[in-house]
Amino acid sequence: MADSKGEKKPNKPRKPVAACYCADFLAGDMRHIYRQITGMIRFQPHVIARKRRNADTFPFHKKWVTVLPVPKWRFLRRFWHQTLHRRPVPMSVLEVRDALYAFQRHDAQVLHVYFGNIAVQLLPLLRVLPWPFVVSFHGADAGVDTERPAYREQLREVFARATLIMARSESLLARLAELGCPPEKLRLNRTGIPFEEVPYRKRTPPAEGRWRFFQACRLVEKKGLPSALEAFARVREKYPLAEFTIAGDGPLRESLDAQCQRLGITGAVHFPGFLDMAGLVREMHAAHVFLHPSETPPDGNREGVPNAMLEAMATGLPIVATTHGGIPEVITDGENGLLAGERDPDGLTAKILALLDSPALYEQLSEAAYQTVLTRFSARAQIDILEGYYQEAVDAPKSGVRS
């Protein structure tokens, strides 16, 4: 291109490309991943996926999304590996070929694999990949199936081959070290919150005890929903006008409905399903308390730092949660939230009532929750850290096991 004097302008330097393997791009509860990918500045993200979902909710230029073809006989391979042998379905030779082609087509410099269990499935690709790759662990992928020796061996191979391994909390990093990840490869990358999407609102206790509780999550065991309902039913004995909204969906929905009937709180508990961001913000602004009593179920599934909890804190909602996973890395009991033990409805009830019975404590925890997220969980800062890890991987000497 020439300027007005006929002189050729230099080409604008092209951003390096980071290939992001996200098998399901994107499920409704993966908004944090969408923010991370679309917030990059130094790298151009190229998404490689097996499924493209919710494109209206999570728009992304089609040039930079590659959906891998579904291989023939995948259902037979799934039956063979998952059903008969209880192990992840590895990439086929054709899937490896297609992924390598997608990687090369955009001249990617680094690969980011979202979720450790997906990295295990990608081992046939990672064994032949000539570029550096990083893997981010988010919670369940550092717990579920990790007691099975064969799966642990596969995780150790992922650790050996990867340039860097990232996690969203110190507790997850410690767990990955226990599983055999070399400590020098571990990096902390917390969830970032875009404050423009979840604006702060000053909180005051409601009139006439009309407390509104809120929880947003998948309806799965680790979210502690039965404990939340038990505690809410006891709180209603003192505050009979209180209501509880649980946004999300999942396998526990029917059992939670039955529990509400047994506790006599059906009319006071609302299940609106998954909400878009605008709907979540409306509910958070209308609520007075955010509950998140996470717990570790028998399969080892655990939280990093719950995204919905951070979003609630950004809006100024006081938090009552549990000493689970990465939550205590964010919440200090009595300073910027309240913490009970896991699976302890009595303790949870006591914490909630202490909050409701003290207007001064309520307003203190509201402001402190907001300040915590403001100073430690800026989306821009966390994405900058992530891109720094990408550059570290690109600049690192070729490391890890290669076949």
N, C-alpha and C positions, 0 to 999 in steps of 0.2 A: 504494500500500500504506500502511495506517495503523498506528501503533504502539499500545501498550496504552492511551494517553490519547486515541486517536482522531485524532491529528494525522498528516497525510500525510508519509511519509518521502521525502526526495529520492531520485530515481532514481540508481542507481550509474552513474557516468560510463562510457560505452561506449568500449572500446578502438578506436583507429583500425585499419582493416583493411589489411593488406599482401597483395595478390594475388601468388601465387608460381606462375609458369608453369614447370612441370617436365613436359616432354612424356611421359616414362615415369616414373610414380609408383607404385612405385619398383623399379628393378632391384636385384638382390642386392648389388651393389658400391657402392650409393649410401647406405650407412648414415650417412655424414657429413652428407648433405643432410637426411635425416630428423631427425637430432639438431638440426640448425640450425633447421629449421622448427618442430619441436615444442618447442624450448627458448625460443621468444620469450615475453617478458613484457609489453613495452610495446605491441606490436602483436598483433592477432589474425590469424594466417595463413589465407588462403583459397587452396587449391591448385587450379589449373586445369591439366588434363592431357589428353593424348590416350589414354593407357592407364592403368588402375589395376591394379597387380600386387602380389603378395606382401602382401596386406592383413593376413594373420595375423602376418607378421613385422613389418610397419610399420603398426600400426593408427592410424586417424585418423577422427574423427567425420565421418560421411557428409554432414552439413550443410555442412561446410567443404571438401568436395572436389567439383569439377565436372569430369566427364569429357565432353569435347566430342564430339558425334556424328561418326561417320566419314562424310565426304561421299561421295556417289555418284561413281563413276568415279575415285576416288583412285588406283587402280592404273594407269589410263591417264595421269593427270597425273604420277605417279611415273616411268612409262616415258618420257614426253616430256621431263621435266626432268632426271632423274638419268641415264637410260641414253643418250638421244640427245644431250643437251646438257651433261651432267656438271656440273649445278648443283643447289643445294638446291631442294626442292619448296616453293614459296611457299604461304602460306595462301590458301585460296580465299575468295571473297566471302562465302559462307555461313559458313565457319569464323570469319572476322572478325566477322560479325554475332553468332554464338553467343558468342565470347569477350567482345565488348563487353557483351552482355547479362549474362553471368556477372559481369563486373567491376562493372557498375552494380547488380546485384541485391544485392550485399553492401556497396555504397557504399565500395569500396576507395579508398584515398588514394594508393597507389603500387603500381607493378608491378615485381616482381623476376623477370627472365628468367634462368633457369639455363642456362648454356653459350652461348658466343658464336655457335656454328654454328646453334643454335636461334633466336637473335635474328635471324639473317639470314633464316631461314624465316619469321619473324614480321613482316618488314618491311611487308607490306600492312596489318597491324594497327598497327604502331608509327607509320606515317605518318599515321594518323587518330586515334590515341589522344590524348585531351585531358588526360591525367594524366601526371605524371612517371613515368619508369621508369629502373631500374638494371639492369645486366647483369653477371653474374659469370662470369669465365673460370677454367677449372680445369686446363688443361694442353694436351690435344690440340687444343682449339678455338683455341689461339693458334699452332698449327703446321700442322696438316693443311690442305691446299688453299690456304694463304695465299700461295703463289707464283703462283697463277693470277690474272691481272689483274682479271678480272670479279668474282671472289670478294673480292679486296682492296677493290674499289670498294664492294661491298655492305657489307663490314665498316666502311669509312670512313663510310658513311651511318648505320650503327648508332651509331658513335662520335658523329657529329654530332647525332643525335636524342636520344641518351640524356642523362640528367641526370648520372649517375655511372657509371663503369666500374670494377668490382672484380676483383681477382685474388688468388690464394692465396700468392703469393711475389713477392719483389722481381724475380726473373728474369723472371717472367711480365709484371709491370708494364713492365719495360724492353722486352720483346718487343712489347707492345701499343703502346708509344710509337713503336717502329720501324714498326709497321703504320699509324701515322697518328692514333692517339688523342691528343687534346689533353692535355698533362700535367696541367692543372688539374682534369681530370675523373677522374684515376686515384686509386684508393683501395686500400690493402692490407687484406685480411680473411683472416687465416689460419684453417686448420682448428682447431677446438676439440676437446679430448679430455675426455670425462666420466670422471673418475678413479674414480668408483664402479663403472663398468662394466669397467674394466681395472685391477684392484688390483695394487699393487707387491708383488714377492716378491724377497727378498734372494737373490743368485746366488753360487754357488761352483762351481768347476770340478768335473766329474764324476769318479768313481772309474774307474780302468782305461782312461781315454781314451774313454769312451762318450759322446762329444760328440753332441748332437742339434742339428741346424741347422733353421731354419724360414724359410720365405718365404710370404707371403700376397699374392696379386695375381691379376689376370686374366692368362691365359696368352697374352700378346701380346708383340710384338717389343721394345717400349720397356722391358720389365721386366728385360731382360738375363739371361733364364733359361739360355740356352746357356752363357754365361760362368760362371754360378753352378754349373752341372753340371760343366763342365770343371775349375773350381777344386776342387769337392768331390771329384772323382775323384782329384786329386793329393793332397788332404789325407788321403784314405783310405790312401794309400801309407804314411803315417806313423802314422795313427790308424785301423786297419782296422775298428774297432768303431763308427765314426761312422755316423750316419744323417741323412737329409735329408727333411723333409716340406715339400711345396709345396701349399698350400691354394689352390684356385681352379680355374677352367676357362676354356677359350678355344680359339682356332683352332690353337695350337701344340701341343696335347696329343699328337697322334700323332707329330710330329717329335721331341718331347722323350722320348717312350717309346723311339723308335728310337735317339736319342743315348745314353740310359741303357744300352741293349743294347750299343751300340758301345763304350762306355766300361767295360763290365763292372760296372756299379753298380746294375743293375735291382733286386736284392733289398734294397738299402739306401736306395732313394728311394721315397717314398710320395706318392700323389696322391689325397687324400681328397675332392677337389672343393670347391665352395663350402661354407663352414662358417657356422653362425649364430654370434652373439656369444659364447655360452657355449662353443661348440666352439673358437672362435679363442682364447679366454682359456685353455682347457685346454691347447691346443697351445703357446701362448706360455709358460705356467708350466712345461711339461714340457721346453721347449727351453733351450739354453744360448747360442745365437748366432742373431741375425736377419740374413739376407742380403738386400740389395736393390741389386744392381749395375745400376741403370737406365742406359739408353743412348738416343741419338736415332736412330731409324730413318730410312730415306730419305724417308718421307712427312712428316717434320718433327714427328711426334708427340713430345711431351715431358712430363715430370712438372712439377707445381708442387712441393708437398711431399707425398710419399706418406703417406696416412692410416694405412696398416697399419704403416709405420715408426714413426710417432708413437705409435701404440697399443703397439707392442712396447717402445718406450723407456719408456712409462708403467709397464709391468710390470717394468722393470729389465733388459731384455734388452740386452746389448751389440750394437752395430750395426756391420756391415761393408758399406759402400755405395760409391757412385762420385761423382765430381765432376760431377754432372749436374743440370740444372734448378735447383730450389730446395733441393736436398739440402744443399749447402755453407752455406746460410743457417741451417741447424739443426745440422749436424755439423761440428765443427772437428777435423780429423785429429789424433789422439793425445790429445785432451782429453776428448771425450764420445762418441767413436766412431772408426772408421778409414775412410779413403777411398782408393780406387784409381782409376785412370783408366778411362774407358769402353772396353769391348771389349778388356780387358787381363786375360785369365785368369791370366797369370803374376803380375802385380801384385796381383790379387785373392787368389791363393793365398798370396803372401808376407804380405799383411796378415792373413789368417786365421791362418796359422801363428804370426805374431808374437803374436797374441792368445792362442792356445791354449798357447803355450809359456811364457807369463808370468802366473802366478796373480795377481800384484800388479796388472798392467795390466788383467787381466780384471775384477777387483773394482772398480778405479778407474772403468773405462768404464761398468760397470753402474750404479753410483751416480750418475755424472755424467749419463748418459742420462736417468735418472729426474728428476733435478733440473732439467734443461733443459726438459723438457715441463711439469713442475710450475710453473715460473716464467714460461713464455712461451706456453703453449698451453692454458690453462684454457678449457673450453667456455663457461662463464658469461661470462668476459671477452670472448671473441670474438663471442658472440651480442650482447652489449651494444654492441660496436663496430658490428656489422651494423645493429642497430636505430637506432643513432645516424646511420648513413648514410641509412636510410629517412627519418628525421626531417629530415636535411639536404636530401634530395630534395624532401620535402613543402614545406619552408620556402623553397626556392630560388625566385627569380623564374623565370617561365616562360622556359625556355631551349631551345636546340637548334633544329633545323630543323623547321618545321611546313609541311604542304602547304596 
